[in-house]
Amino acid sequence: MRLVPIENVKPNTVLGKSLYDVDGRILLRAGVVLRENTIAKIKQINILSIYIVDKYSDEEIEDIIKPELRQKAIITIKEAFSNIGRLNGKNAVRDRESDYTWQEQSYFYNIGKMAVSIIDDILNRKDVMLALVDIRSMNNYTYSHCVNVAVISLTLGIAFQLPKKKLEALCIGALIHDIGKSLLPKEILDKQGDLSDEDKEIVKQHPRLGYKYLSSTYNINSLSKLIVLQHHERPDGNGYPDGLDKDNIVDLSNIVSIANIYDNLSTDLPSKRAMFPSDVLEFLMSNAGTMFDYNIVNTFCRIVIPYPKGTIVEISTGETAIVEETVPGFPLRPTLKIIESNRVSRINEKVELIKEISIVITKVKYEFQA
């Protein structure tokens, strides 16, 4: 099974992972054979990439959380954000907890329950390595993004052996880190194309708007509220909204900051395609200590799996290979099997990149006919 941009999917391809609509209902179940008209409909609902099964990638890629739990989490966040924005209008700030409607308090309660479910699901896994298996519609992008950031953040939190109460605060903060965007002017949220400089400055206020909105509710942990406020701050002091330096940013906020940028850079969008996995990690590593906390980046780069098993890649020898095994601690050096080469003797030969240091992965291949 491998993730392929929708424009590279050919008729008669087998769907590897079920597709869901914006309300969490199954549109197409895994295993269905995709016809030309079905592929066209997938494009129409703004799903940019799907998982497929072929003779080279028939192994299951397991999501770090159960698919049904992921969909439930997306719907929970969607209900909270969309209704909070509707109930509060523009830039609303509360003075007292009693000002919150019972509906809003119920949203916070449901988010807390969802955080516990996600944590328990991840902790029940034997190995907590990060290989995201998220297929998202752009119509649900913000909500899917929040769930992904929570999953990435938890994987990091577990690597740092945080106690469960801190994991709960981390997960809730990650799930609602962009809640301030629901309080931005609708004309900016719905704007097509590039934002003006003035609009960008307004968008940069979403951490403070979210924090002020949450400041009086008893249902959200104070650490979770700080994550909402600080997830765009930087250790070098050049972040926003307050330009805090590394000594004034809580560790949980630093974790969510890295998870946030990793998910953004790794995701296909209509305006830009996802960055190459090695480029995302290099971006994080090159900005460790300035944009991101150095120790957290170092740990993150040991637990992420940028090339899941079944990914078809081109290597610097010009050959095509399939990823057979990932190497813990060395995310860019998996074990490969050659499936296309000018030298027939090389077909099916294994290449351990951890040993073959002169060979590197140069790109992921989506269209391949052997």
N, C-alpha and C positions, 0 to 999 in steps of 0.2 A: 504494500500500500504506500502511495506517495502523494504528496500535495502538488497539484498542478494548476497553473493559472487557467481560468475558464476558456480563454482564447486558444489554448493549446490542446483542449480536450476534443478528441475525434469521435464521430458517431460510432456506436457499438462498443463504447468503453463501459466498463462495469464500475458503478459507483461504490466507493469504499466506505464512506461514512454517511449516515443519514443526514438529510438537510431539513432545517426547520424554518417556519415562517416567523414573522416578527412577534407573534404571540406564543411562540414555543410549540406550535403544532407541527407534526411531521409532514413535510411536503413530499419527500422522496425517501424511501427506505434504502439502506445499504443493500447492495446486491443487484439493484435494478440495472438493466442495460439502457444506456442513454442513447436516445435517438436525436436526430438533428433538431427537431422541434423542441425537444425537452431541454437541450443545451441552450437553445435560444431563449426559452422561458427562464432558465437559471440566470442568464445574463440580464434579463429584464428586471429581476428582483434584486439586482445589485450584489449578487454573490460573485466575488472576483476569483476565488480559488476553491477547488474541491479535491477530496481524496479519491483516487482511483485505484483499481486492482488490475494488475497485468501479470504476465508470466515471470517477470523479474521482481515483482514487489507484491506478492500475495500474502505476506505476513501481516497480522493485525498490529497496528500501532495503537497502544493503549493510552488513552488520555490520563493525565494525572488525577483528575476527578471524574466521577461517573457522568456520562453524557446527560442523563436525565437531571442530575443535580446541577450541572452547568446551566441547562436551560431554565430550571427553576430559579437559579440565582439571577440570571439575566432578566427574567420577568419581574422578580422582586425589586431589582434596582430600577427597572423601567417604570414600574408603578409608583415607586417613591419619587423619583426625579420628576416625572411628567406631572404628577399630581401636586407635588410641592411647588413647582413652578406655577402651575395654574392657580393654586390657592393663595399664593403670596404676591403675584404680580412682579414688578421690577424692584430689584434691590431691597427686598423687605428685610428688616432686622427686628428681632423680638427683644423686649425688655424683661419679660418674666416668663418662666416656664408655663404659667397658667395661660399664656397667650396662644399656646400651641393647640390646634384642634385635636380631637381624639383620633381622627384619621392619621394625622402626622405622627402622633405618638405610636400608633399601631405600625406605621412604616418602619420606624426605628426599632421597634420590638422585633418585627419580622426579619430585619437585616441582622440583628444580633443573633437570632436563632439560625439564620442561614450561615453566618460566620462559623458557629459551632459545628454545623453539619459539614461544612467544607473542611474545617480543621480535622475533624474525626475521620473523614474519608481519606485525607492525605496521610494522616498518622497511621492508618491501617495498612498502608503500603509497605512492602519490605524495603524497597530502595526508592529514595526520594531524589530522583534526578529530573531535570526540567526539560521535557520535550513537549511543547504545546501542540495540541491537536484541535485547534479551534477553527471552525469554518464559520465565518460571520457575514451577515448581510450588512451593507453600508447603512441600511435603514435602522439597524440596531447597533451601530458602531460604538456609540458612547457607552452603552450598557455592557456590551460584550467586552469592551476595553477595560471597564472597571472590574469585571470578574477576572479577566486575565491578569490584571495588575495584582489582584488579591492572591491569586494562585502563585504567581512568581514571587511575591513578597513572602508568602508563607514558606515556600521552598527555601528561601534565604533565611528566614527566621528559624526554621528547623535546623538548618546547617549550623547556625550559631547557638543551637540548643537553648532557645528562649523558653521560659516556662509557659504553660498553657494560657495563663491569664494575659501575658504579654502577647502571645500569638493571637488571642481574641481581639485585643486592642489593635494589633497590626492589621488583622484581616478586616475588621470593621472600618478602620481608617482608610484602607486601600479600596474597599468597596464603595465608599462615599467620597473619595478624594476629590472628585470633580462635581460634587453636589452644587457648588457655587455657580456652575455653568447654567443650571436650571433657573437661576435668578438673574441671568443676564438679559438685556433687551432682546426680544424675540427676533427683531429685524436683523440683529447681528448673528444670532444662532442660525437663522435660516438663509443667511446671505450666500449666494452662489459666487464662486470664484475667490480671488484673493481679497483679504481684508485690507482696509486702509490702515495707515499708521495709527490714526486715532482709534479705530476699532480694535486694533491689537492691544493698545493700552487699556481699553475697557475690558477686554478678555483677560488681561493680566491681573485684574482685580478679583477674579473668581475664587482664588484661595481665601482672600479676606472676607468676601461675601459669604462663602460657605461657613467659615469659622464664626462669623458674627451671627449667622442664622442659627448655628448649632449651640451657641455659647450658653443658652439658658436651659437646654433640655437635659433632664436627668438620665435619659436612656442611652446617652453616648458617653463613653469613657473620655476623660480629659486627654489622655495620650492620643486617642483616635481623633479628637478635635485638633490637636497640634499637627497631626499628619495632614489634615485638610488644609491647614494654614501654611505649612512649611514644605509641601512636596515639590515646590519649584525653587526652593532656596539652594544655594551652592556653598560648598566649603570655602571657596575663595571670596565669598561676599558679594558675588555678582548676580545672585539670583533675585527672585521677587516673591512676595510683595515688599519685604522689609530689608533685603540686602544683608541678611544675617551671615556671620562667619561660622566656621566649623564648631566653635565652642558653644554656640547658642542654638544649634540645630540638634534635635533629639535623634537618636540612632534609628528609631522606627521610621522617621521622616526620610532619612538617608536611604533606607531600604526601599521605600515606596518610590523615591525619586529615580532610582536605578531601574526598578521594575517598570515604571511608567515609560521611560525613554526606550527601554528594550522592546516593550510591546509596540510602541509607536513605530520604531524603526524596522521592526520585523513584520509589519502588516502591510498588505497591499491596500492601496487607496486609489480612488479614481484619478487623483492628481499626481500620484507617485507610486511606483512599485516598491515593494519591500527591499531593503538593502540586503546584499549578500551576507550570509551568516558570519563569515570571518570578518567582514567589514564592520558589522555591528559590534562584535567583541573588540576589535581593534579601536573602534571609536570610544568604547567604554574605557579600555586600558590606557589609551592616549590622554584621556581626560580625567584619569584617577588622580585625586588630590586637588583638583581645581573645580570641575563641575560635579564630581562624585567622590564619595568617601573612598579612600584608597583601599582599606581593609575589606570593605564590603564588595568592591569590584573584584578584588583578588579572589575572594570566596566564590562570588557569582561565576566567574570564569572557570571554576573547577566543577561546578554542578550542572551547568547548562549543557544541553545536547543540541547543537545547531544543525547536525546532520543525523536525523533519526535513522534507524535501521530501515533499509529499503530505498533510501534516497539514491538516485542515479546521478553520478557526477562525472565531470571531465577532469583529468589530472594533468599535471604539467608535462607528462610524457606524450600527451595527445591521445591517450587511451580513454575509453569509457569504462567506468566501474560502478559497482553497487556497494553501498555501505552494509557491511555484515555485522559489525560489532563496534560499539563505542568504548573508548578507553577512559575510565574515571580519572578526572584530574587533567585530561588532555583533550578538550572538546574538539580541537581542529585536527586531531591525528587519529581518526578511526581506522579500523581494519577493513579493507576493501577486497572485492573479488572482481577481477577483470572480466568484462563481458564483450568488449569490442577492442580489437587491436590489429595492427598491420602484421604482427607476428602471431601466427596461429598457435604456436606453443604457449603463448601468454594467456590464452582464453581459459578462464576458470582459475587462474593462478591468484593466490592471495597476496595482498600487499599490506604489510603492517606499517602505516605511516609513522608510528612511534619509533620504528627502527630505520625506515627509509627516509631519512631527514632531508634528502635532496628533492623529494617529490612532494608537491602540494596540490590541494584541490583548487582548480581554477574557476569552476562554475558548476552550478546545478543544471542538469539537462532535463528538459520537460518533454521534448519530442524525440523519440528514439525508436528506430526500427532496426532490429538485428536480423 
